Every structure is written in C-alpha cells, then in structure tokens.
C-alpha cells in the first residue's frame, strides 16, 4: 500500500501563513506607543509642539474617524444593495 506524502505532512506544513488583521493592528499600535514613549524620554524638553495631544482631542479624533468609516461603509453597502 502506497502512502501519499500529503497525508504524512504535519499540519504546520500544510497551513498557509496567515496574518490576523486584528493582531497586525494591535502590533502596529504597540510599536507606535513604544516609539512615542522613547521619543518622550529622549526629547523631553523639545516636545512642546505635541501639547495639543490631549485625551479630549484623541477622543474627538477617534469619534470623527469612526463616523467617517461608518458613513463610507454604509454608502458602499447601500450602493451594493441597489445594484443587486
């Protein structure tokens, strides 16, 4: 009886490399935070131009970007729904 090689391979060899989108976003965010912390430690007295970064401004930016993305996705959905 002959054995087919594809059945003898391990599951790691058979799976394609897949990068999780959420993991990619989290890694990018963590790298950005680490970069900002290092920048703050190195250039302590020269960061006066980042004074506009406050929790309120960050929350406002997140809400505005969320609304813009929602409106774009809603528009795409409605256009696809009308085409079908």
PDB file with one MODEL, atoms N, CA, C and O in Angstrom:
MODEL        1
ATOM      1  N   UNK A   1       0.834  -1.162   0.000  1.00  0.00           N
ATOM      2  CA  UNK A   1       0.000   0.000   0.000  1.00  0.00           C
ATOM      3  C   UNK A   1       0.890   1.240   0.000  1.00  0.00           C
ATOM      4  O   UNK A   1       1.800   1.357   0.821  1.00  0.00           O
ATOM      5  N   UNK A   2       0.628   2.155  -0.913  1.00  0.00           N
ATOM      6  CA  UNK A   2       1.453   3.348  -1.028  1.00  0.00           C
ATOM      7  C   UNK A   2       0.859   4.465  -0.176  1.00  0.00           C
ATOM      8  O   UNK A   2      -0.357   4.639  -0.101  1.00  0.00           O
ATOM      9  N   UNK A   3       1.742   5.205   0.453  1.00  0.00           N
ATOM     10  CA  UNK A   3       1.311   6.341   1.258  1.00  0.00           C
ATOM     11  C   UNK A   3       1.520   7.617   0.461  1.00  0.00           C
ATOM     12  O   UNK A   3       2.563   7.824  -0.159  1.00  0.00           O
ATOM     13  N   UNK A   4       0.529   8.444   0.494  1.00  0.00           N
ATOM     14  CA  UNK A   4       0.639   9.727  -0.172  1.00  0.00           C
ATOM     15  C   UNK A   4       1.344  10.703   0.777  1.00  0.00           C
ATOM     16  O   UNK A   4       1.032  10.751   1.967  1.00  0.00           O
ATOM     17  N   UNK A   5       2.278  11.467   0.254  1.00  0.00           N
ATOM     18  CA  UNK A   5       3.071  12.369   1.095  1.00  0.00           C
ATOM     19  C   UNK A   5       2.235  13.466   1.753  1.00  0.00           C
ATOM     20  O   UNK A   5       2.595  13.945   2.828  1.00  0.00           O
ATOM     21  N   UNK A   6       1.142  13.866   1.140  1.00  0.00           N
ATOM     22  CA  UNK A   6       0.369  14.956   1.721  1.00  0.00           C
ATOM     23  C   UNK A   6      -0.302  14.551   3.030  1.00  0.00           C
ATOM     24  O   UNK A   6      -0.635  15.414   3.843  1.00  0.00           O
ATOM     25  N   UNK A   7      -0.505  13.249   3.246  1.00  0.00           N
ATOM     26  CA  UNK A   7      -1.083  12.799   4.498  1.00  0.00           C
ATOM     27  C   UNK A   7      -0.041  12.672   5.593  1.00  0.00           C
ATOM     28  O   UNK A   7      -0.387  12.620   6.773  1.00  0.00           O
ATOM     29  N   UNK A   8       1.227  12.620   5.221  1.00  0.00           N
ATOM     30  CA  UNK A   8       2.287  12.472   6.199  1.00  0.00           C
ATOM     31  C   UNK A   8       2.846  13.816   6.661  1.00  0.00           C
ATOM     32  O   UNK A   8       3.635  13.865   7.604  1.00  0.00           O
ATOM     33  N   UNK A   9       2.454  14.880   6.021  1.00  0.00           N
ATOM     34  CA  UNK A   9       2.945  16.197   6.407  1.00  0.00           C
ATOM     35  C   UNK A   9       2.282  16.633   7.705  1.00  0.00           C
ATOM     36  O   UNK A   9       1.162  16.234   8.024  1.00  0.00           O
ATOM     37  N   UNK A  10       2.999  17.450   8.428  1.00  0.00           N
ATOM     38  CA  UNK A  10       2.403  17.984   9.648  1.00  0.00           C
ATOM     39  C   UNK A  10       1.442  19.107   9.282  1.00  0.00           C
ATOM     40  O   UNK A  10       1.473  19.629   8.167  1.00  0.00           O
ATOM     41  N   UNK A  11       0.600  19.465  10.220  1.00  0.00           N
ATOM     42  CA  UNK A  11      -0.400  20.496   9.944  1.00  0.00           C
ATOM     43  C   UNK A  11       0.255  21.859   9.729  1.00  0.00           C
ATOM     44  O   UNK A  11      -0.301  22.696   9.018  1.00  0.00           O
ATOM     45  N   UNK A  12       1.428  22.102  10.331  1.00  0.00           N
ATOM     46  CA  UNK A  12       2.123  23.369  10.130  1.00  0.00           C
ATOM     47  C   UNK A  12       2.583  23.514   8.688  1.00  0.00           C
ATOM     48  O   UNK A  12       2.562  24.614   8.136  1.00  0.00           O
ATOM     49  N   UNK A  13       2.994  22.424   8.081  1.00  0.00           N
ATOM     50  CA  UNK A  13       3.476  22.476   6.712  1.00  0.00           C
ATOM     51  C   UNK A  13       2.325  22.687   5.728  1.00  0.00           C
ATOM     52  O   UNK A  13       2.519  23.273   4.663  1.00  0.00           O
ATOM     53  N   UNK A  14       1.147  22.220   6.077  1.00  0.00           N
ATOM     54  CA  UNK A  14       0.017  22.304   5.165  1.00  0.00           C
ATOM     55  C   UNK A  14      -0.681  23.664   5.240  1.00  0.00           C
ATOM     56  O   UNK A  14      -1.294  24.098   4.265  1.00  0.00           O
ATOM     57  N   UNK A  15      -0.594  24.330   6.376  1.00  0.00           N
ATOM     58  CA  UNK A  15      -1.275  25.600   6.536  1.00  0.00           C
ATOM     59  C   UNK A  15      -0.484  26.716   5.874  1.00  0.00           C
ATOM     60  O   UNK A  15       0.746  26.739   5.907  1.00  0.00           O
ATOM     61  N   UNK A  16      -1.216  27.629   5.280  1.00  0.00           N
ATOM     62  CA  UNK A  16      -0.576  28.800   4.709  1.00  0.00           C
ATOM     63  C   UNK A  16      -0.335  29.819   5.822  1.00  0.00           C
ATOM     64  O   UNK A  16      -1.043  29.834   6.829  1.00  0.00           O
ATOM     65  N   UNK A  17       0.668  30.661   5.627  1.00  0.00           N
ATOM     66  CA  UNK A  17       0.917  31.709   6.595  1.00  0.00           C
ATOM     67  C   UNK A  17      -0.190  32.744   6.495  1.00  0.00           C
ATOM     68  O   UNK A  17      -0.441  33.300   5.427  1.00  0.00           O
ATOM     69  N   UNK A  18      -0.843  32.993   7.609  1.00  0.00           N
ATOM     70  CA  UNK A  18      -1.958  33.928   7.644  1.00  0.00           C
ATOM     71  C   UNK A  18      -1.709  34.917   8.769  1.00  0.00           C
ATOM     72  O   UNK A  18      -1.479  34.526   9.913  1.00  0.00           O
ATOM     73  N   UNK A  19      -1.757  36.190   8.440  1.00  0.00           N
ATOM     74  CA  UNK A  19      -1.570  37.228   9.438  1.00  0.00           C
ATOM     75  C   UNK A  19      -2.942  37.770   9.815  1.00  0.00           C
ATOM     76  O   UNK A  19      -3.670  38.298   8.974  1.00  0.00           O
ATOM     77  N   UNK A  20      -3.275  37.635  11.061  1.00  0.00           N
ATOM     78  CA  UNK A  20      -4.557  38.110  11.565  1.00  0.00           C
ATOM     79  C   UNK A  20      -4.594  39.638  11.484  1.00  0.00           C
ATOM     80  O   UNK A  20      -3.654  40.308  11.913  1.00  0.00           O
ATOM     81  N   UNK A  21      -5.665  40.175  10.941  1.00  0.00           N
ATOM     82  CA  UNK A  21      -5.772  41.630  10.770  1.00  0.00           C
ATOM     83  C   UNK A  21      -5.780  42.331  12.120  1.00  0.00           C
ATOM     84  O   UNK A  21      -5.136  43.368  12.283  1.00  0.00           O
ATOM     85  N   UNK A  22      -6.501  41.778  13.089  1.00  0.00           N
ATOM     86  CA  UNK A  22      -6.547  42.396  14.420  1.00  0.00           C
ATOM     87  C   UNK A  22      -5.179  42.365  15.083  1.00  0.00           C
ATOM     88  O   UNK A  22      -4.770  43.339  15.714  1.00  0.00           O
ATOM     89  N   UNK A  23      -4.475  41.254  14.944  1.00  0.00           N
ATOM     90  CA  UNK A  23      -3.134  41.145  15.529  1.00  0.00           C
ATOM     91  C   UNK A  23      -2.184  42.155  14.893  1.00  0.00           C
ATOM     92  O   UNK A  23      -1.344  42.743  15.575  1.00  0.00           O
ATOM     93  N   UNK A  24      -2.322  42.352  13.590  1.00  0.00           N
ATOM     94  CA  UNK A  24      -1.480  43.306  12.879  1.00  0.00           C
ATOM     95  C   UNK A  24      -1.742  44.722  13.383  1.00  0.00           C
ATOM     96  O   UNK A  24      -0.800  45.488  13.584  1.00  0.00           O
ATOM     97  N   UNK A  25      -3.004  45.076  13.590  1.00  0.00           N
ATOM     98  CA  UNK A  25      -3.354  46.404  14.076  1.00  0.00           C
ATOM     99  C   UNK A  25      -2.849  46.603  15.497  1.00  0.00           C
ATOM    100  O   UNK A  25      -2.324  47.667  15.825  1.00  0.00           O
ATOM    101  N   UNK A  26      -3.001  45.596  16.336  1.00  0.00           N
ATOM    102  CA  UNK A  26      -2.533  45.695  17.723  1.00  0.00           C
ATOM    103  C   UNK A  26      -1.020  45.843  17.769  1.00  0.00           C
ATOM    104  O   UNK A  26      -0.499  46.648  18.541  1.00  0.00           O
ATOM    105  N   UNK A  27      -0.311  45.075  16.951  1.00  0.00           N
ATOM    106  CA  UNK A  27       1.156  45.193  16.914  1.00  0.00           C
ATOM    107  C   UNK A  27       1.578  46.577  16.448  1.00  0.00           C
ATOM    108  O   UNK A  27       2.498  47.164  17.016  1.00  0.00           O
ATOM    109  N   UNK A  28       0.924  47.102  15.431  1.00  0.00           N
ATOM    110  CA  UNK A  28       1.252  48.432  14.931  1.00  0.00           C
ATOM    111  C   UNK A  28       1.000  49.482  16.012  1.00  0.00           C
ATOM    112  O   UNK A  28       1.807  50.396  16.186  1.00  0.00           O
ATOM    113  N   UNK A  29      -0.103  49.359  16.733  1.00  0.00           N
ATOM    114  CA  UNK A  29      -0.419  50.296  17.808  1.00  0.00           C
ATOM    115  C   UNK A  29       0.631  50.239  18.908  1.00  0.00           C
ATOM    116  O   UNK A  29       1.088  51.278  19.384  1.00  0.00           O
ATOM    117  N   UNK A  30       1.014  49.039  19.314  1.00  0.00           N
ATOM    118  CA  UNK A  30       2.013  48.907  20.374  1.00  0.00           C
ATOM    119  C   UNK A  30       3.367  49.475  19.951  1.00  0.00           C
ATOM    120  O   UNK A  30       4.053  50.108  20.754  1.00  0.00           O
ATOM    121  N   UNK A  31       3.746  49.255  18.710  1.00  0.00           N
ATOM    122  CA  UNK A  31       5.008  49.814  18.216  1.00  0.00           C
ATOM    123  C   UNK A  31       4.933  51.338  18.222  1.00  0.00           C
ATOM    124  O   UNK A  31       5.906  52.001  18.582  1.00  0.00           O
ATOM    125  N   UNK A  32       3.797  51.898  17.830  1.00  0.00           N
ATOM    126  CA  UNK A  32       3.640  53.355  17.832  1.00  0.00           C
ATOM    127  C   UNK A  32       3.720  53.911  19.250  1.00  0.00           C
ATOM    128  O   UNK A  32       4.346  54.947  19.471  1.00  0.00           O
ATOM    129  N   UNK A  33       3.097  53.237  20.209  1.00  0.00           N
ATOM    130  CA  UNK A  33       3.140  53.693  21.603  1.00  0.00           C
ATOM    131  C   UNK A  33       4.564  53.638  22.135  1.00  0.00           C
ATOM    132  O   UNK A  33       5.020  54.575  22.790  1.00  0.00           O
ATOM    133  N   UNK A  34       5.265  52.554  21.858  1.00  0.00           N
ATOM    134  CA  UNK A  34       6.657  52.432  22.311  1.00  0.00           C
ATOM    135  C   UNK A  34       7.520  53.523  21.682  1.00  0.00           C
ATOM    136  O   UNK A  34       8.384  54.094  22.347  1.00  0.00           O
ATOM    137  N   UNK A  35       7.287  53.812  20.404  1.00  0.00           N
ATOM    138  CA  UNK A  35       8.040  54.864  19.733  1.00  0.00           C
ATOM    139  C   UNK A  35       7.767  56.226  20.378  1.00  0.00           C
ATOM    140  O   UNK A  35       8.695  57.011  20.573  1.00  0.00           O
ATOM    141  N   UNK A  36       6.521  56.509  20.706  1.00  0.00           N
ATOM    142  CA  UNK A  36       6.182  57.783  21.344  1.00  0.00           C
ATOM    143  C   UNK A  36       6.816  57.878  22.734  1.00  0.00           C
ATOM    144  O   UNK A  36       7.312  58.937  23.117  1.00  0.00           O
ATOM    145  N   UNK A  37       6.801  56.789  23.482  1.00  0.00           N
ATOM    146  CA  UNK A  37       7.420  56.795  24.814  1.00  0.00           C
ATOM    147  C   UNK A  37       8.921  57.029  24.702  1.00  0.00           C
ATOM    148  O   UNK A  37       9.482  57.822  25.458  1.00  0.00           O
ATOM    149  N   UNK A  38       9.571  56.353  23.772  1.00  0.00           N
ATOM    150  CA  UNK A  38      11.010  56.565  23.583  1.00  0.00           C
ATOM    151  C   UNK A  38      11.307  57.991  23.146  1.00  0.00           C
ATOM    152  O   UNK A  38      12.274  58.596  23.607  1.00  0.00           O
ATOM    153  N   UNK A  39      10.497  58.517  22.278  1.00  0.00           N
ATOM    154  CA  UNK A  39      10.677  59.893  21.828  1.00  0.00           C
ATOM    155  C   UNK A  39      10.515  60.864  22.990  1.00  0.00           C
ATOM    156  O   UNK A  39      11.272  61.828  23.104  1.00  0.00           O
ATOM    157  N   UNK A  40       9.535  60.614  23.851  1.00  0.00           N
ATOM    158  CA  UNK A  40       9.318  61.487  25.006  1.00  0.00           C
ATOM    159  C   UNK A  40      10.486  61.413  25.984  1.00  0.00           C
ATOM    160  O   UNK A  40      10.854  62.422  26.586  1.00  0.00           O
ATOM    161  N   UNK A  41      11.069  60.232  26.148  1.00  0.00           N
ATOM    162  CA  UNK A  41      12.203  60.097  27.061  1.00  0.00           C
ATOM    163  C   UNK A  41      13.462  60.752  26.506  1.00  0.00           C
ATOM    164  O   UNK A  41      14.248  61.333  27.255  1.00  0.00           O
ATOM    165  N   UNK A  42      13.648  60.659  25.216  1.00  0.00           N
ATOM    166  CA  UNK A  42      14.863  61.191  24.607  1.00  0.00           C
ATOM    167  C   UNK A  42      14.780  62.705  24.430  1.00  0.00           C
ATOM    168  O   UNK A  42      15.732  63.420  24.743  1.00  0.00           O
ATOM    169  N   UNK A  43      13.658  63.191  23.935  1.00  0.00           N
ATOM    170  CA  UNK A  43      13.493  64.609  23.621  1.00  0.00           C
ATOM    171  C   UNK A  43      12.541  65.263  24.608  1.00  0.00           C
ATOM    172  O   UNK A  43      11.505  65.793  24.204  1.00  0.00           O
ATOM    173  N   UNK A  44      12.858  65.239  25.848  1.00  0.00           N
ATOM    174  CA  UNK A  44      11.941  65.707  26.888  1.00  0.00           C
ATOM    175  C   UNK A  44      11.621  67.196  26.772  1.00  0.00           C
ATOM    176  O   UNK A  44      10.457  67.575  26.899  1.00  0.00           O
ATOM    177  N   UNK A  45      12.599  68.036  26.541  1.00  0.00           N
ATOM    178  CA  UNK A  45      12.366  69.475  26.532  1.00  0.00           C
ATOM    179  C   UNK A  45      11.946  70.001  25.163  1.00  0.00           C
ATOM    180  O   UNK A  45      11.558  71.164  25.051  1.00  0.00           O
ATOM    181  N   UNK A  46      12.012  69.184  24.132  1.00  0.00           N
ATOM    182  CA  UNK A  46      11.704  69.654  22.783  1.00  0.00           C
ATOM    183  C   UNK A  46      10.351  69.155  22.272  1.00  0.00           C
ATOM    184  O   UNK A  46      10.104  69.184  21.066  1.00  0.00           O
ATOM    185  N   UNK A  47       9.486  68.705  23.151  1.00  0.00           N
ATOM    186  CA  UNK A  47       8.187  68.165  22.727  1.00  0.00           C
ATOM    187  C   UNK A  47       7.039  69.133  22.994  1.00  0.00           C
ATOM    188  O   UNK A  47       5.897  68.695  23.135  1.00  0.00           O
ATOM    189  N   UNK A  48       7.304  70.408  23.066  1.00  0.00           N
ATOM    190  CA  UNK A  48       6.250  71.381  23.324  1.00  0.00           C
ATOM    191  C   UNK A  48       5.249  71.450  22.171  1.00  0.00           C
ATOM    192  O   UNK A  48       4.112  71.877  22.370  1.00  0.00           O
ATOM    193  N   UNK A  49       5.660  71.034  20.964  1.00  0.00           N
ATOM    194  CA  UNK A  49       4.745  71.064  19.828  1.00  0.00           C
ATOM    195  C   UNK A  49       3.708  69.942  19.885  1.00  0.00           C
ATOM    196  O   UNK A  49       2.795  69.922  19.059  1.00  0.00           O
ATOM    197  N   UNK A  50       3.819  69.018  20.825  1.00  0.00           N
ATOM    198  CA  UNK A  50       2.814  67.961  20.999  1.00  0.00           C
ATOM    199  C   UNK A  50       1.827  68.291  22.123  1.00  0.00           C
ATOM    200  O   UNK A  50       1.133  67.402  22.616  1.00  0.00           O
ATOM    201  N   UNK A  51       1.760  69.546  22.526  1.00  0.00           N
ATOM    202  CA  UNK A  51       0.850  69.931  23.604  1.00  0.00           C
ATOM    203  C   UNK A  51      -0.617  69.780  23.224  1.00  0.00           C
ATOM    204  O   UNK A  51      -1.470  69.660  24.103  1.00  0.00           O
ATOM    205  N   UNK A  52      -0.923  69.784  21.927  1.00  0.00           N
ATOM    206  CA  UNK A  52      -2.315  69.659  21.503  1.00  0.00           C
ATOM    207  C   UNK A  52      -2.842  68.233  21.662  1.00  0.00           C
ATOM    208  O   UNK A  52      -4.046  68.012  21.536  1.00  0.00           O
ATOM    209  N   UNK A  53      -1.973  67.268  21.934  1.00  0.00           N
ATOM    210  CA  UNK A  53      -2.414  65.880  22.125  1.00  0.00           C
ATOM    211  C   UNK A  53      -2.913  65.740  23.559  1.00  0.00           C
ATOM    212  O   UNK A  53      -2.139  65.592  24.505  1.00  0.00           O
ATOM    213  N   UNK A  54      -4.227  65.791  23.679  1.00  0.00           N
ATOM    214  CA  UNK A  54      -4.881  65.648  24.982  1.00  0.00           C
ATOM    215  C   UNK A  54      -5.897  64.509  24.876  1.00  0.00           C
ATOM    216  O   UNK A  54      -6.256  64.107  23.770  1.00  0.00           O
ATOM    217  N   UNK A  55      -6.357  63.992  25.999  1.00  0.00           N
ATOM    218  CA  UNK A  55      -7.376  62.934  25.930  1.00  0.00           C
ATOM    219  C   UNK A  55      -8.642  63.371  25.193  1.00  0.00           C
ATOM    220  O   UNK A  55      -9.245  62.572  24.476  1.00  0.00           O
ATOM    221  N   UNK A  56      -9.045  64.623  25.363  1.00  0.00           N
ATOM    222  CA  UNK A  56     -10.242  65.110  24.679  1.00  0.00           C
ATOM    223  C   UNK A  56     -10.023  65.146  23.165  1.00  0.00           C
ATOM    224  O   UNK A  56     -10.901  64.740  22.404  1.00  0.00           O
ATOM    225  N   UNK A  57      -8.877  65.622  22.733  1.00  0.00           N
ATOM    226  CA  UNK A  57      -8.582  65.658  21.296  1.00  0.00           C
ATOM    227  C   UNK A  57      -8.481  64.253  20.712  1.00  0.00           C
ATOM    228  O   UNK A  57      -8.942  64.009  19.597  1.00  0.00           O
ATOM    229  N   UNK A  58      -7.880  63.327  21.462  1.00  0.00           N
ATOM    230  CA  UNK A  58      -7.774  61.946  20.982  1.00  0.00           C
ATOM    231  C   UNK A  58      -9.162  61.315  20.866  1.00  0.00           C
ATOM    232  O   UNK A  58      -9.448  60.624  19.888  1.00  0.00           O
ATOM    233  N   UNK A  59     -10.027  61.551  21.861  1.00  0.00           N
ATOM    234  CA  UNK A  59     -11.386  61.001  21.815  1.00  0.00           C
ATOM    235  C   UNK A  59     -12.177  61.603  20.657  1.00  0.00           C
ATOM    236  O   UNK A  59     -12.924  60.899  19.979  1.00  0.00           O
ATOM    237  N   UNK A  60     -12.013  62.897  20.434  1.00  0.00           N
ATOM    238  CA  UNK A  60     -12.696  63.544  19.320  1.00  0.00           C
ATOM    239  C   UNK A  60     -12.247  62.968  17.994  1.00  0.00           C
ATOM    240  O   UNK A  60     -13.070  62.707  17.116  1.00  0.00           O
ATOM    241  N   UNK A  61     -10.946  62.768  17.842  1.00  0.00           N
ATOM    242  CA  UNK A  61     -10.407  62.188  16.610  1.00  0.00           C
ATOM    243  C   UNK A  61     -10.948  60.777  16.381  1.00  0.00           C
ATOM    244  O   UNK A  61     -11.313  60.423  15.260  1.00  0.00           O
ATOM    245  N   UNK A  62     -10.997  59.979  17.440  1.00  0.00           N
ATOM    246  CA  UNK A  62     -11.494  58.605  17.316  1.00  0.00           C
ATOM    247  C   UNK A  62     -12.968  58.604  16.903  1.00  0.00           C
ATOM    248  O   UNK A  62     -13.377  57.815  16.051  1.00  0.00           O
ATOM    249  N   UNK A  63     -13.754  59.481  17.504  1.00  0.00           N
ATOM    250  CA  UNK A  63     -15.188  59.548  17.161  1.00  0.00           C
ATOM    251  C   UNK A  63     -15.380  60.011  15.722  1.00  0.00           C
ATOM    252  O   UNK A  63     -16.194  59.444  14.992  1.00  0.00           O
ATOM    253  N   UNK A  64     -14.645  61.026  15.312  1.00  0.00           N
ATOM    254  CA  UNK A  64     -14.773  61.529  13.935  1.00  0.00           C
ATOM    255  C   UNK A  64     -14.360  60.463  12.928  1.00  0.00           C
ATOM    256  O   UNK A  64     -15.052  60.253  11.931  1.00  0.00           O
ATOM    257  N   UNK A  65     -13.247  59.794  13.175  1.00  0.00           N
ATOM    258  CA  UNK A  65     -12.808  58.734  12.254  1.00  0.00           C
ATOM    259  C   UNK A  65     -13.807  57.585  12.218  1.00  0.00           C
ATOM    260  O   UNK A  65     -14.055  57.009  11.159  1.00  0.00           O
ATOM    261  N   UNK A  66     -14.380  57.248  13.372  1.00  0.00           N
ATOM    262  CA  UNK A  66     -15.385  56.190  13.414  1.00  0.00           C
ATOM    263  C   UNK A  66     -16.624  56.552  12.615  1.00  0.00           C
ATOM    264  O   UNK A  66     -17.168  55.718  11.891  1.00  0.00           O
ATOM    265  N   UNK A  67     -17.067  57.784  12.745  1.00  0.00           N
ATOM    266  CA  UNK A  67     -18.237  58.222  11.985  1.00  0.00           C
ATOM    267  C   UNK A  67     -17.959  58.239  10.484  1.00  0.00           C
ATOM    268  O   UNK A  67     -18.807  57.835   9.689  1.00  0.00           O
ATOM    269  N   UNK A  68     -16.785  58.700  10.101  1.00  0.00           N
ATOM    270  CA  UNK A  68     -16.425  58.729   8.676  1.00  0.00           C
ATOM    271  C   UNK A  68     -16.378  57.306   8.117  1.00  0.00           C
ATOM    272  O   UNK A  68     -16.906  57.048   7.035  1.00  0.00           O
ATOM    273  N   UNK A  69     -15.749  56.379   8.850  1.00  0.00           N
ATOM    274  CA  UNK A  69     -15.685  54.990   8.376  1.00  0.00           C
ATOM    275  C   UNK A  69     -17.079  54.382   8.298  1.00  0.00           C
ATOM    276  O   UNK A  69     -17.380  53.646   7.359  1.00  0.00           O
ATOM    277  N   UNK A  70     -17.941  54.683   9.282  1.00  0.00           N
ATOM    278  CA  UNK A  70     -19.305  54.179   9.259  1.00  0.00           C
ATOM    279  C   UNK A  70     -20.060  54.685   8.033  1.00  0.00           C
ATOM    280  O   UNK A  70     -20.737  53.915   7.352  1.00  0.00           O
ATOM    281  N   UNK A  71     -19.942  55.979   7.757  1.00  0.00           N
ATOM    282  CA  UNK A  71     -20.648  56.544   6.603  1.00  0.00           C
ATOM    283  C   UNK A  71     -20.137  55.959   5.289  1.00  0.00           C
ATOM    284  O   UNK A  71     -20.923  55.720   4.372  1.00  0.00           O
ATOM    285  N   UNK A  72     -18.841  55.729   5.190  1.00  0.00           N
ATOM    286  CA  UNK A  72     -18.287  55.118   3.978  1.00  0.00           C
ATOM    287  C   UNK A  72     -18.815  53.700   3.810  1.00  0.00           C
ATOM    288  O   UNK A  72     -19.248  53.321   2.721  1.00  0.00           O
ATOM    289  N   UNK A  73     -18.780  52.915   4.884  1.00  0.00           N
ATOM    290  CA  UNK A  73     -19.267  51.534   4.794  1.00  0.00           C
ATOM    291  C   UNK A  73     -20.770  51.481   4.527  1.00  0.00           C
ATOM    292  O   UNK A  73     -21.238  50.610   3.795  1.00  0.00           O
ATOM    293  N   UNK A  74     -21.524  52.404   5.115  1.00  0.00           N
ATOM    294  CA  UNK A  74     -22.961  52.448   4.869  1.00  0.00           C
ATOM    295  C   UNK A  74     -23.244  52.793   3.412  1.00  0.00           C
ATOM    296  O   UNK A  74     -24.130  52.202   2.795  1.00  0.00           O
ATOM    297  N   UNK A  75     -22.502  53.737   2.863  1.00  0.00           N
ATOM    298  CA  UNK A  75     -22.667  54.112   1.461  1.00  0.00           C
ATOM    299  C   UNK A  75     -22.341  52.946   0.540  1.00  0.00           C
ATOM    300  O   UNK A  75     -23.077  52.679  -0.410  1.00  0.00           O
ATOM    301  N   UNK A  76     -21.246  52.251   0.814  1.00  0.00           N
ATOM    302  CA  UNK A  76     -20.871  51.088  -0.006  1.00  0.00           C
ATOM    303  C   UNK A  76     -21.940  50.006   0.087  1.00  0.00           C
ATOM    304  O   UNK A  76     -22.292  49.391  -0.920  1.00  0.00           O
ATOM    305  N   UNK A  77     -22.457  49.773   1.291  1.00  0.00           N
ATOM    306  CA  UNK A  77     -23.491  48.760   1.472  1.00  0.00           C
ATOM    307  C   UNK A  77     -24.756  49.111   0.692  1.00  0.00           C
ATOM    308  O   UNK A  77     -25.335  48.259   0.018  1.00  0.00           O
ATOM    309  N   UNK A  78     -25.179  50.374   0.788  1.00  0.00           N
ATOM    310  CA  UNK A  78     -26.393  50.785   0.084  1.00  0.00           C
ATOM    311  C   UNK A  78     -26.215  50.739  -1.433  1.00  0.00           C
ATOM    312  O   UNK A  78     -27.146  50.381  -2.154  1.00  0.00           O
ATOM    313  N   UNK A  79     -25.034  51.096  -1.919  1.00  0.00           N
ATOM    314  CA  UNK A  79     -24.779  51.006  -3.355  1.00  0.00           C
ATOM    315  C   UNK A  79     -24.787  49.560  -3.848  1.00  0.00           C
ATOM    316  O   UNK A  79     -25.325  49.270  -4.916  1.00  0.00           O
ATOM    317  N   UNK A  80     -24.192  48.651  -3.070  1.00  0.00           N
ATOM    318  CA  UNK A  80     -24.197  47.233  -3.432  1.00  0.00           C
ATOM    319  C   UNK A  80     -25.603  46.651  -3.354  1.00  0.00           C
ATOM    320  O   UNK A  80     -25.971  45.800  -4.165  1.00  0.00           O
ATOM    321  N   UNK A  81     -26.386  47.106  -2.386  1.00  0.00           N
ATOM    322  CA  UNK A  81     -27.743  46.606  -2.234  1.00  0.00           C
ATOM    323  C   UNK A  81     -28.619  47.053  -3.416  1.00  0.00           C
ATOM    324  O   UNK A  81     -29.453  46.289  -3.902  1.00  0.00           O
ATOM    325  N   UNK A  82     -28.423  48.281  -3.866  1.00  0.00           N
ATOM    326  CA  UNK A  82     -29.199  48.798  -5.009  1.00  0.00           C
ATOM    327  C   UNK A  82     -28.791  48.127  -6.315  1.00  0.00           C
ATOM    328  O   UNK A  82     -29.620  47.965  -7.211  1.00  0.00           O
ATOM    329  N   UNK A  83     -27.526  47.735  -6.434  1.00  0.00           N
ATOM    330  CA  UNK A  83     -27.054  47.078  -7.665  1.00  0.00           C
ATOM    331  C   UNK A  83     -27.567  45.649  -7.772  1.00  0.00           C
ATOM    332  O   UNK A  83     -27.722  45.136  -8.880  1.00  0.00           O
ATOM    333  N   UNK A  84     -27.832  45.000  -6.655  1.00  0.00           N
ATOM    334  CA  UNK A  84     -28.316  43.620  -6.685  1.00  0.00           C
ATOM    335  C   UNK A  84     -29.788  43.647  -6.752  1.00  0.00           C
ATOM    336  O   UNK A  84     -30.425  42.594  -6.787  1.00  0.00           O
TER     337      UNK A  84
ENDMDL
END
